Amino acid sequence: MKSSPIKLKQNLSPKASAAKKKRDIEYAKSPVRKHRKAENQRIGQRSDSDLHHTGSTVKRVSINNNRGNYGRGTKNE
């Protein structure tokens, strides 16, 4: 698998990077994530909004709000 073209701030050791990759894959394949992915495909994605899962509901949120932490920025996340 090719690495991301985006340079991430985390400078992990090879051992830590492998452990993180394993955790990320396990999470991506968990039943909850599989359910949400299937739900997103049923609802359909649009170019002007993201789907935001809150508990048992899904709501459409503007891209600026969802990716910009609702006006609070992403530096302190």
C-alpha positions, 0 to 999 in steps of 0.5 A: 500500500502506498503511503499518503502524499500528505506529510503527517506530524506524527514521526513514529518509529517503525514499530509504533507505526506498524502497531498504529496501522494494525489498530486503525485497520481493526477499527475500520473493520469493526462492526460499528464502522461497517454499519456506518459505512453501509449506512453512508452508502445507502444515504449517498454522499453529496459534494456540499456536505458531510454525513455526521453520525450522532448516536443512532441518527445521521445528519447532514453537516456543511463541510466547513462546520464538520471539518473546521470543528464548528468554527473552533478550528482544528489546532487544539483537537 
